[in-house]
Amino acid sequence: MSRLAFFILIITSVLLLLEPANAQADKSQEGFERYIQSFKEEAIVKGYDASFLDRVFTDATFRQRVVTADKNQPERKLTLDTYLATRVPDWKVQQAVDLLHKHKDVLDKVEKKFGVQARFIVALWGNESNFGKIMGKYPVISSLTTMAYEGRRESMFKKQLYAALDILQQGHINQEQFLGSWAGAMGQSQFMPTSFLHYAYDFDGDDKKDIWNNPADVFASIANFLKTEGWSDSATWGRQVTLNPGFDLSLAGLDKSKMRTLQQWQALGVRKYDGSALPAVNVKASLIMPDGEKGRIYLVYNNFHTLMGWNRSSYFGVSVGYLSDRIKKGS
C-alpha cells in the first residue's frame, strides 16, 4: 500500500468515527416519522403554526432513493470535450435559439431591467433544466426531510427545509406542485430553497415567484441572481486561448489574486485561439485549464466568476458560456 493510500485510509477511518451516530444507524419510516415530530416541535418554537406543519408533513415519506442517489453520485471522469458534447449538442443550441426568439419580448424586458444579456439567461435555463423539461419529480418536503434525517449534512438540509416551509407559507406554489430534484433543487432554474428566497423574482406582479410554470419569473429569477452576484452586461464571459511554449503554468487558477489584464497576459505568452494577439482593452481575466495544459484553455472574466457562484464547476461555467456564444452566432 502506498503512503498516500495509507494516509487516505486513515483519514477515511477518522471521518467515519466522527460521523454522527444517526447517520450510521439504519433508517426507517418509523424513525423518519419520529424525526418529523421532533422537527415540528422545534419549528413551533421558531414560530411556525402547528396546523400548517401538520398539513405540510401529512404525506411526507422517507425516500430511500434520495439517500441512494446522494451516496452514489457519478464519479466517472469526464473531459471538458465530452462534457460539452453532452451538455451543448447541436439540437440544444437550435432549441435555445428558437426559444430566445419565442420569448424575445419578455427576455428583452428582463435584460433591460437587470442588465443581464438574454443569451446567458437562456443558456443557464437550458443547462439547468433543459428549458424546463427536466425539473425533477421528487416532493421537495420529503426529499429535504429525508436528507436531514439521513444525518450526514443535517444542518444544511434543515436550513433548506425551513426555507421550503417559508416558500409554501408565502403561497408561491401549492404543495402538490412543490416538486424538485432528489436533493431539493426546484423549478426551471433549479434553485435550492434558500436561493429561491434570496433570488426568485415575481416579474409579472401576480404576487407569486413561480419558477415552475411562469417563464417571465424564471428568466427574471436567473437574471436577479446574476445581477445580485456582480454580473455586468458590458462584458462577456471569456475566450478560448493558446499558450506560447514555456508559459508559467502556475499562473493559472480562479483565485482572483491571479487575475491580470489582457495585455499582461499577452506579454506572458497568451494568444487568441487562432494565434493572433489578444484585444487591446483594459479588461482583467483569469486563466483556467479545466483539463490541464493539454486540454482547452480559457481566459475568463468577472462574469465567469459570477457563474462560479451559481455552480462551482468550471465545466459547468464553460458550458454556459459556450452555449451563450453559440446562441449569439445563431447556430
C-alpha positions in Angstrom: 0.0 0.0 0.0 1.4 3.4 -1.0 2.0 6.1 1.6 -0.8 8.2 0.0 -3.3 5.3 0.0 -2.4 4.6 3.7 -3.0 8.3 4.6 -6.3 8.3 2.8 -7.4 5.1 4.6 -6.5 6.7 8.0 -8.4 9.9 7.2 -11.5 8.0 6.0 -11.5 5.9 9.2 -11.3 9.0 11.3 -14.2 10.6 9.4 -16.3 7.6 9.8 -15.7 7.7 13.6 -16.6 11.3 13.6 -19.8 10.8 11.5 -22.9 11.4 13.6 -24.4 8.2 15.1 -27.8 8.8 13.4 -26.1 8.9 10.0 -24.7 5.4 10.6 -27.9 3.8 12.0 -30.4 2.0 9.8 -33.1 4.4 8.7 -36.8 3.5 8.6 -40.2 5.1 8.0 -40.8 4.8 11.8 -37.6 6.7 12.6 -38.4 9.2 9.9 -41.8 9.9 11.5 -40.1 10.4 14.9 -37.7 12.8 13.3 -40.6 14.8 11.7 -42.3 15.1 15.1 -39.1 16.4 16.7 -38.6 18.8 13.8 -42.2 20.1 14.1 -41.7 20.7 17.8 -38.6 22.7 17.0 -40.4 24.6 14.3 -43.3 25.5 16.5 -40.8 27.1 19.0 -39.5 29.1 16.0 -43.0 30.5 15.4 -44.4 28.2 12.7 -48.1 27.3 13.1 -48.8 23.7 14.3 -51.7 23.2 11.9 -49.6 24.5 9.0 -46.9 22.0 9.9 -49.4 19.2 10.2 -50.6 19.9 6.7 -47.2 20.2 5.2 -45.9 16.9 6.6 -49.1 14.8 6.2 -47.9 12.9 3.3 -44.1 13.1 3.9 -42.3 9.8 3.4 -38.8 8.5 3.9 -37.3 8.4 0.4 -34.6 5.8 0.3 -34.0 6.5 -3.3 -32.9 10.1 -2.3 -30.3 8.7 0.1 -29.1 6.2 -2.6 -28.9 9.0 -5.2 -26.8 11.1 -2.8 -24.4 8.3 -1.9 -23.9 7.1 -5.4 -23.4 10.3 -7.4 -21.4 9.5 -10.6 -17.6 9.6 -10.2 -16.8 8.8 -13.8 -14.1 11.1 -15.0 -15.2 13.3 -17.9 -13.1 15.5 -20.1 -14.3 19.0 -20.9 -14.7 17.9 -24.6 -17.0 15.1 -23.7 -18.9 17.2 -21.1 -19.6 19.9 -23.7 -20.7 17.3 -26.3 -23.2 16.1 -23.8 -24.3 19.5 -22.4 -24.3 21.5 -25.6 -25.3 19.3 -28.5 -26.4 20.9 -31.8 -30.1 20.1 -31.0 -29.9 22.0 -27.7 -28.3 25.0 -29.4 -31.1 25.1 -32.0 -33.7 24.9 -29.3 -32.0 27.7 -27.4 -32.0 29.9 -30.5 -35.7 29.1 -31.2 -36.7 29.8 -27.6 -34.7 33.1 -27.5 -36.9 34.3 -30.4 -40.1 32.8 -29.0 -39.7 34.6 -25.7 -38.0 37.7 -27.1 -40.4 40.3 -25.7 -40.2 39.2 -22.1 -36.4 38.5 -22.4 -35.8 42.0 -23.7 -37.7 43.4 -20.7 -35.8 41.2 -18.3 -32.5 42.1 -19.9 -33.2 45.8 -19.7 -34.3 45.7 -16.0 -31.4 43.5 -14.7 -28.6 44.3 -17.1 -28.1 40.6 -18.0 -27.9 39.5 -21.6 -30.7 37.3 -22.7 -28.4 34.7 -24.3 -26.9 34.0 -20.9 -30.3 33.7 -19.3 -31.4 31.2 -21.9 -28.0 29.3 -21.6 -28.4 28.9 -17.9 -32.1 27.8 -18.4 -31.0 25.2 -20.9 -28.2 23.9 -18.7 -30.2 23.7 -15.5 -33.5 22.1 -16.7 -33.3 21.6 -20.4 -35.5 24.7 -20.8 -38.0 23.5 -18.2 -38.3 19.9 -19.4 -36.3 18.3 -16.6 -37.2 19.8 -13.1 -37.4 16.7 -11.0 -40.4 14.8 -9.7 -39.5 14.4 -6.1 -41.7 16.0 -3.4 -39.4 18.7 -2.0 -40.6 18.4 1.6 -40.0 14.6 1.6 -36.6 14.9 -0.1 -35.2 17.6 2.2 -36.6 15.9 5.3 -35.1 12.6 4.2 -31.7 14.2 3.7 -31.8 15.9 7.1 -32.9 12.7 8.8 -30.2 10.7 7.0 -27.8 12.8 9.1 -24.5 13.4 7.3 -25.4 17.0 6.4 -28.4 17.5 8.7 -27.7 21.2 9.5 -27.5 22.1 5.8 -30.7 20.3 4.8 -32.6 21.5 7.9 -31.8 25.1 6.7 -33.2 24.2 3.3 -36.3 22.6 4.9 -37.1 25.7 6.8 -36.7 27.8 3.6 -39.1 25.3 1.9 -41.7 25.9 4.6 -41.4 29.6 4.0 -41.9 29.2 0.3 -45.1 27.3 1.0 -46.2 29.7 3.7 -45.8 32.6 1.3 -48.0 30.9 -1.3 -45.6 30.8 -4.3 -46.6 27.2 -5.1 -49.1 24.7 -3.8 -47.8 21.6 -2.2 -48.9 19.2 -4.9 -46.7 21.1 -7.4 -43.9 21.6 -5.0 -41.5 19.2 -6.7 -37.8 19.2 -7.5 -34.7 17.1 -7.8 -33.7 14.4 -5.3 -31.6 17.0 -3.5 -34.3 19.6 -3.4 -33.3 21.8 -6.3 -36.5 23.3 -7.7 -38.1 24.7 -10.8 -36.8 25.6 -14.2 -33.9 27.4 -12.6 -33.2 24.6 -10.2 -32.9 26.9 -7.1 -32.4 25.3 -3.7 -35.0 26.8 -1.3 -32.6 29.3 0.3 -31.6 30.5 -3.1 -35.2 30.9 -4.0 -35.8 33.1 -1.0 -32.8 35.3 -2.0 -33.2 35.5 -5.8 -36.6 34.3 -7.1 -38.4 37.3 -8.6 -42.1 38.0 -9.4 -41.7 39.6 -12.8 -45.4 39.7 -13.8 -46.7 41.1 -10.5 -49.1 38.3 -9.5 -47.6 38.0 -6.0 -46.1 34.6 -6.8 -42.5 33.8 -7.7 -43.3 30.9 -9.9 -40.1 29.3 -11.2 -42.0 26.1 -12.1 -44.5 27.4 -14.6 -44.0 31.0 -15.4 -41.3 31.8 -18.0 -41.2 35.5 -17.0 -40.5 34.6 -13.4 -37.9 32.0 -14.4 -36.0 34.5 -16.6 -36.2 37.3 -14.0 -35.0 35.0 -11.2 -32.0 33.8 -13.2 -31.2 37.4 -14.1 -31.7 38.6 -10.5 -29.2 36.0 -9.2 -26.6 37.0 -11.8 -27.0 40.8 -11.3 -27.0 40.4 -7.5 -23.8 38.5 -7.6 -22.0 41.0 -9.8 -22.8 40.4 -13.4 -22.0 43.1 -16.0 -23.8 43.4 -19.3 -20.9 45.4 -20.7 -18.7 42.3 -20.8 -18.9 38.6 -21.9 -17.7 35.5 -20.0 -14.3 34.6 -21.6 -12.5 33.2 -24.6 -10.5 30.1 -25.6 -6.8 30.8 -25.9 -3.4 29.2 -26.6 -0.1 29.4 -24.7 3.3 30.0 -26.0 6.0 27.4 -25.2 7.5 27.8 -21.8 4.4 29.5 -20.3 4.4 29.5 -16.5 1.5 27.2 -15.7 1.5 28.3 -12.0 -0.2 31.5 -13.2 -3.5 29.6 -13.9 -6.3 29.5 -11.5 -9.6 31.1 -10.4 -8.1 32.8 -7.4 -8.8 36.5 -8.1 -5.3 37.5 -7.0 -4.1 35.8 -10.2 -6.2 38.0 -12.5 -4.3 40.1 -15.0 -5.2 42.5 -17.8 -5.3 41.1 -21.3 -2.2 43.0 -22.2 -0.3 41.5 -19.2 -1.4 38.0 -20.3 -0.3 38.9 -23.8 3.2 39.8 -22.5 3.3 36.5 -20.6 2.6 34.4 -23.8 -1.2 34.0 -24.1 -2.8 34.4 -27.5 -6.2 34.1 -29.1 -7.1 30.5 -30.1 -6.2 31.3 -33.7 -2.7 32.5 -32.5 -3.3 36.2 -33.0 -2.9 38.9 -30.4 -5.3 39.5 -27.6 -7.6 42.5 -27.8 -6.0 45.8 -26.6 -8.7 46.5 -24.0 -8.4 47.2 -20.3 -10.1 44.0 -19.1 -8.9 41.7 -16.3 -9.1 37.9 -16.7 -8.2 34.6 -15.0 -6.5 31.8 -16.9 -8.1 28.4 -16.4 -7.1 24.9 -17.6 -10.0 22.6 -16.6 -8.2 19.6 -18.1 -4.7 20.7 -17.6 -2.3 22.2 -20.2 -3.2 19.6 -22.8 -6.9 20.4 -22.7 -8.9 23.5 -23.5 -7.5 26.7 -22.0 -9.5 29.9 -21.4 -9.2 33.4 -20.3 -12.3 34.1 -18.2 -13.6 37.4 -17.0 -15.5 38.6 -13.9 -18.8 37.3 -15.3 -17.3 33.8 -15.3 -16.6 34.3 -11.6 -20.2 35.2 -11.1 -21.2 31.9 -12.8 -19.0 30.1 -10.3 -21.3 31.5 -7.6 -24.1 29.6 -9.3 -22.2 26.3 -9.7 -18.6 25.9 -8.6 -17.8 23.5 -11.5 -15.6 25.2 -14.2 -17.0 22.6 -16.6 -20.5 24.0 -15.9 -19.4 27.6 -16.3 -17.6 26.9 -19.6 -20.7 25.1 -20.9 -22.9 28.0 -20.1 -20.5 30.4 -21.8 -20.1 28.1 -24.8 -23.9 27.7 -25.3 -24.3 31.5 -24.9 -21.7 32.1 -27.7 -23.5 29.6 -30.0 -26.8 31.3 -29.3 -25.2 34.6 -30.3 -24.0 33.1 -33.5 -27.4 31.6 -34.1 -26.2 28.0 -34.5 
